[in-house]
Amino acid sequence: MSYIRNTKSITLKHRTETIDYLCTDLPGGPLPGIGQILITGATGYIGGRLTPELLNRGYEVSVMVRKASPEIKDRFPGARVVVADASNFEDLCNALKGISVAYYFLHSLQLGQKQFEKADLQMAENFKRASEINGVNRIIYLTGLGREDSHLSPHLANRMKVAEILSDGAVPVTLLRAGMIIGSGSASYEILRHLVKNSRIFLIPKWAKTNGQPIGIRNVIKYLVGVLEKPETSGRSFDIGGKDVLTYVDMLRQLAFLLGKKRYYIPAGPINYTPLYGYFASLLTPVPAPITKVLIESCKYEVICQNNDILDIIPLKRLSFQEALLKAMTAEETDQVKTRWSDAYPPDYDSAVKLHELNYSPRYISSHILLSHKSPEALFDAFCQVGGTNGWFHSNWMWRLRGMFDRLIQGVGSSRGRRSADTLRINDVIDFWRVEDLVENKRLLLRAEMIMPGMAWLEFIADTEGGISRLNINAYLEPTNWKGVVYWYNFLPFHGVIFKNLIHQIERRAEG
């Protein structure tokens, strides 16, 4: 089975995406002669924002991904793409050949508390050794903020151990230690926003009154570029934070004020069990339980800057918490969210089998066709807007039921939404699906990421036949065992209702 591939991201409704480079006002300007820079996790939240900044400043940039994908070149024009799995030492040795400076953004947080520590420490050890063998000049690592002499959450303690492993090698390491990162699309911001949006009453545990020092994503990116251009930061550790130190209750109150929401805060008394709060947060927010549980566990411990040495080297205006919130809200309202926490979730998304990689047709296929007088371009624009705040049109109830089931068993659910309402690119999330392929004015292919006994895809195609447009929706399932067969036949009776409704709604919403 083969399909036409198109690596471009799609902008719907002819909206122009603006590029807002953040580092144009950094003191000193770009540093010539640095050599090749490697960014690990380039398709993730931080790496996806840092890469364009470095390219814009004229640096030679390599991006490391776990699997070759043609759309990466389109997303980061001018960057060299290297393929490596950080758990494989040989892969890393090849990826780090000719590299002068490496940004380390690797973590396994999405695996949950029971598994991420071992995976993270092994990747750090591999990376340190491979960097030494290849003569890398410097590693820059964004780690967690917290006092080393105090008790830390498993997440923060693990980040400290990774920093120790990297720093214990022969390659100088620059450590930037940050707390909660606030920006459009960040996991922390989306947890806070959806909690305020979806809950009128908050049971406040004692740990919610712990101090934290959140930092805006804009400041984080500036510091990451700034330390690269300041050789005196090599081999040193810096705390980076925003302008304000405030409790997590204060953060909820400030966000509720900005959103115009009246919320009630009630002391929780003896109910302080963080995994319980993490689980309920996953039901009320787009962020899955493995991540919410780890992040909320970290809220029990004070994370504030112990020094501001970085400001002597890179003097910049630190955003207040409200300023960071307002910038995140503005990016959402203007549909300019560049990266999102879901870009790199789940851990195996970029190594998953693609539909075009199968050497046979999926075992089960359900097809639904509608002839229309609307143009293929209009039909394409319409079906590319499914999901997120637009919902799944009048088929919403079935998708929501499926999404609720996945959330309850800690899978990815329909509340994940989408990065943008008006733009779409390969690897974007649409609720519990991920964009696998995109052919402008013709095809949208989604790969399922919900928990299910098999591999599933949902395909939308717009073309013409005999002078009339044809809209086609195909559902594919390749079961892994007998449970997949049962799953398919259990849902098959609903296909007629769901897809008939959906295909007619797409046709009605198509303009022109």
Residue pairs with C-beta under 8 A, 6 or more apart in sequence:
1 355
1 356
1 358
1 359
1 360
1 361
2 356
3 355
3 356
3 437
3 439
3 443
3 445
4 439
4 442
4 443
5 70
5 356
5 437
5 439
6 437
6 438
6 439
6 440
7 70
7 71
7 73
7 74
7 426
8 71
8 74
8 438
8 440
9 71
9 74
9 75
9 423
9 424
9 425
9 426
9 438
10 384
10 423
10 424
10 425
10 438
10 440
11 17
11 422
11 423
12 381
12 384
12 385
12 422
12 423
12 424
13 381
13 422
15 335
15 422
15 423
17 336
17 423
18 336
19 52
20 336
21 52
21 53
21 56
22 53
22 218
22 221
22 222
23 53
23 56
23 57
23 221
23 222
23 225
23 226
25 316
26 222
26 225
26 226
26 229
26 314
26 316
27 314
27 315
28 229
28 230
29 229
30 57
30 58
30 59
30 229
31 228
31 229
31 231
34 59
34 60
34 100
34 101
34 228
35 60
35 98
35 99
35 100
35 101
35 137
36 60
36 61
36 62
36 80
36 98
36 99
36 100
37 54
37 59
37 60
37 61
37 62
37 99
37 100
37 101
37 102
37 103
37 228
38 61
38 62
38 63
38 64
38 82
38 95
38 96
38 99
38 101
38 102
38 103
39 47
39 50
39 51
39 54
39 61
39 62
39 63
39 64
39 102
39 103
39 105
40 47
40 64
40 86
40 102
40 103
40 104
40 105
40 106
40 127
41 47
41 64
41 105
41 106
41 107
41 344
42 48
42 51
42 63
42 64
42 65
42 72
42 76
42 79
42 105
43 63
43 65
43 72
43 75
43 343
43 344
43 350
43 427
44 105
44 339
44 343
44 344
45 185
45 186
45 187
45 339
45 340
45 341
45 343
45 344
46 105
46 142
46 181
46 217
46 220
46 221
46 224
46 339
47 63
47 103
47 105
48 338
48 339
48 343
49 217
49 221
49 338
49 339
50 103
50 221
50 224
50 225
51 61
51 63
51 76
51 79
52 76
53 221
53 225
54 61
54 225
54 228
55 61
55 76
55 77
55 78
55 79
57 225
60 80
61 76
61 78
61 79
61 80
62 79
62 80
62 81
62 82
62 95
62 99
63 72
63 76
63 79
63 80
63 81
63 82
64 82
64 83
64 84
64 86
64 95
65 72
65 81
65 82
65 83
65 84
65 350
66 83
66 84
66 85
66 350
66 351
67 83
67 350
67 351
68 81
68 83
69 350
69 426
69 427
71 425
71 426
71 427
72 79
72 81
73 79
73 81
75 425
82 94
82 95
83 91
83 95
84 91
84 92
84 94
84 95
85 91
86 92
86 106
86 123
86 126
86 127
87 119
87 122
87 123
87 126
88 126
89 126
89 129
89 130
92 126
92 127
92 130
93 130
93 133
93 134
95 130
96 102
96 130
96 131
96 133
96 134
96 136
97 134
98 134
99 131
99 134
99 136
100 136
100 137
100 138
101 136
101 137
101 138
101 139
101 140
101 228
102 127
102 131
102 136
102 138
102 139
102 140
103 139
103 140
103 141
103 142
103 224
104 124
104 127
104 139
104 140
104 141
104 142
104 166
105 142
106 120
106 123
106 124
106 127
107 116
107 120
107 159
107 162
108 115
108 116
108 119
108 120
108 123
108 347
109 116
109 155
109 290
109 291
109 294
110 116
110 288
110 290
110 291
110 344
110 345
110 346
110 347
111 119
111 290
111 347
112 289
112 290
112 293
112 294
113 154
113 155
113 290
113 293
113 294
113 297
116 155
116 158
116 294
117 154
117 158
117 161
120 158
120 161
120 162
121 158
121 161
121 162
121 165
124 161
124 162
124 165
124 166
125 165
127 139
127 166
128 139
128 165
128 166
128 168
128 169
128 171
129 169
131 139
131 169
131 171
132 169
132 170
132 171
136 171
137 171
137 172
138 171
138 172
138 173
138 174
138 234
139 166
139 171
139 172
139 173
139 174
140 173
140 174
140 176
140 224
140 227
140 228
141 162
141 163
141 166
141 173
141 174
141 175
141 176
142 176
142 178
142 220
142 224
143 159
143 160
143 162
143 163
143 175
143 176
143 177
143 178
144 155
144 156
144 159
144 160
144 177
144 178
144 179
144 298
144 303
145 156
145 177
145 178
145 179
145 213
145 239
145 240
145 241
145 303
145 304
145 305
146 152
146 156
146 160
146 177
146 179
146 301
146 302
146 303
147 302
147 306
148 160
150 301
150 302
151 301
152 160
152 301
153 294
153 297
153 298
153 300
153 301
154 294
154 297
155 294
155 295
155 297
155 298
156 298
156 301
156 303
163 173
163 175
163 237
166 173
167 173
167 175
172 234
172 235
173 235
174 227
174 233
174 234
174 235
174 236
174 237
174 238
175 236
175 237
175 238
176 220
176 223
176 224
176 227
176 238
176 240
176 310
177 237
177 238
177 239
177 240
178 215
178 220
178 240
178 241
179 212
179 213
179 214
179 215
179 241
179 303
179 304
180 188
180 212
180 214
180 215
180 303
181 188
181 189
181 214
181 215
181 216
181 217
181 220
182 188
182 189
182 214
182 215
182 216
182 217
182 242
182 321
182 324
182 325
182 328
183 189
183 216
183 217
183 218
183 220
183 324
183 327
183 328
183 331
184 217
184 327
184 328
184 329
184 331
184 332
184 336
184 337
184 338
185 331
185 337
185 338
185 339
185 340
185 341
185 419
186 217
186 328
186 341
187 287
187 291
187 295
187 341
188 214
188 295
189 325
189 328
190 285
190 286
190 287
190 341
191 281
191 285
191 287
191 292
191 295
192 251
192 252
192 255
193 255
193 259
194 284
194 285
194 286
194 415
195 202
195 252
195 281
195 284
195 285
196 252
196 255
196 256
196 259
196 261
196 263
197 259
197 261
198 284
198 285
199 263
199 284
200 262
200 263
200 264
201 263
201 264
201 266
202 249
202 252
202 263
202 264
202 265
202 266
203 266
203 267
203 268
203 271
204 249
204 265
204 266
204 267
204 268
205 268
205 271
205 272
205 274
205 277
206 268
206 272
207 248
207 272
207 274
207 299
207 300
208 247
208 248
208 249
208 299
209 247
209 248
209 249
210 247
210 248
210 299
210 300
210 301
210 302
211 245
211 246
211 247
211 302
211 303
211 304
212 245
212 246
212 247
212 248
212 251
212 299
212 302
212 303
212 304
213 241
213 242
213 244
213 245
213 303
213 304
213 305
214 241
214 242
214 244
214 246
214 251
214 321
214 324
215 240
215 241
215 242
215 318
215 319
215 324
216 242
216 318
216 319
216 323
216 324
216 327
217 324
217 328
218 319
218 324
218 327
219 240
219 242
219 316
219 318
219 319
220 240
222 314
222 316
223 238
223 240
223 310
223 314
223 316
226 313
226 314
226 316
227 233
227 238
227 310
227 313
227 314
230 313
230 314
232 313
233 313
238 307
238 309
238 310
239 305
239 306
239 307
239 308
239 309
239 310
240 305
240 310
241 304
241 305
241 318
242 318
242 319
242 320
242 321
242 324
243 318
243 319
243 320
243 321
243 323
244 320
244 321
245 304
246 254
246 321
248 299
249 265
251 321
252 263
252 265
253 263
253 265
254 321
254 322
254 325
255 325
256 262
256 263
258 322
258 325
258 326
258 329
274 293
274 296
274 297
274 299
274 300
275 293
275 297
277 296
278 289
278 292
278 293
278 294
278 295
278 296
278 297
279 289
279 292
279 293
281 287
281 292
281 296
282 288
282 289
282 291
282 292
282 293
282 407
282 410
283 407
283 408
285 292
285 415
286 342
286 415
286 416
286 417
287 295
287 341
288 345
288 407
288 410
288 411
288 412
288 413
289 407
289 410
290 410
291 341
291 345
311 318
319 327
330 336
331 337
331 338
335 420
335 421
335 422
335 423
337 419
337 420
339 419
340 419
340 429
342 416
342 419
342 429
343 419
343 427
343 428
343 429
345 412
345 429
346 412
346 449
349 427
349 434
349 449
350 427
352 447
352 455
353 455
354 436
354 437
354 447
355 362
355 436
355 437
355 445
355 447
355 457
355 459
355 476
356 437
358 478
362 455
362 457
362 476
362 477
362 478
363 477
363 478
363 479
364 476
364 477
364 478
364 479
364 488
365 474
365 475
365 476
366 474
366 475
366 492
366 495
366 499
367 472
367 473
367 474
367 475
368 472
368 473
368 474
368 495
368 499
368 500
368 503
369 470
369 471
369 472
369 473
369 503
370 470
370 471
370 472
370 503
370 504
370 507
371 465
371 468
371 469
371 470
371 471
372 379
372 468
372 469
372 470
372 471
372 507
372 510
373 468
373 469
374 469
374 507
374 510
374 511
374 512
375 469
375 510
375 512
376 441
376 442
376 462
376 463
376 464
376 469
377 441
377 462
377 512
378 510
378 511
378 512
379 462
379 469
379 471
379 506
379 507
379 510
380 440
380 441
380 442
380 444
380 460
380 462
381 510
381 511
382 506
382 507
382 509
382 510
382 511
383 444
383 460
383 462
383 471
383 506
384 424
384 444
384 460
385 421
385 422
385 509
386 392
386 393
386 430
386 502
386 506
387 414
387 417
387 418
387 430
387 431
387 433
388 417
388 418
388 421
388 430
388 431
389 417
389 421
390 421
391 399
392 398
392 399
392 431
392 502
393 501
393 502
393 505
393 506
393 509
394 501
394 502
394 505
395 498
395 499
395 501
395 502
395 505
398 494
398 497
398 498
399 414
399 431
400 414
402 414
402 432
402 450
403 413
403 414
403 415
403 431
403 432
403 450
404 413
404 414
405 413
406 412
406 413
406 414
406 432
406 450
406 451
407 413
407 415
409 451
411 432
411 449
411 450
411 451
412 432
412 449
412 450
413 431
413 432
413 450
414 431
414 432
415 431
416 429
416 431
416 432
417 429
417 431
418 424
418 428
418 429
418 430
418 431
419 428
419 429
420 428
424 435
424 438
424 444
425 435
425 438
426 435
426 436
426 437
426 438
427 434
427 435
428 434
428 435
429 435
429 449
430 446
432 448
432 449
432 450
433 446
433 447
433 448
433 449
433 458
434 446
434 447
434 449
435 444
435 445
435 446
435 447
436 445
436 446
436 447
436 457
437 443
437 444
437 445
438 444
438 445
441 462
442 461
442 462
442 463
443 459
443 460
443 461
443 462
444 459
444 460
445 457
445 458
445 459
445 460
446 457
446 458
446 459
447 455
447 456
447 457
448 455
448 456
448 457
448 458
452 484
452 487
453 479
453 480
453 481
453 483
453 484
453 487
454 477
454 478
454 479
454 480
454 481
454 484
454 487
455 477
455 478
455 480
456 475
456 476
456 477
456 478
457 474
457 475
457 476
458 473
458 474
458 475
458 476
459 472
459 473
459 474
459 475
459 476
460 471
460 472
460 473
460 506
461 470
461 471
461 472
461 473
461 474
462 469
462 470
462 471
462 472
463 469
463 470
463 472
464 470
471 503
471 506
471 507
473 499
473 502
473 503
475 495
475 499
477 484
477 487
477 488
478 484
479 485
479 487
479 488
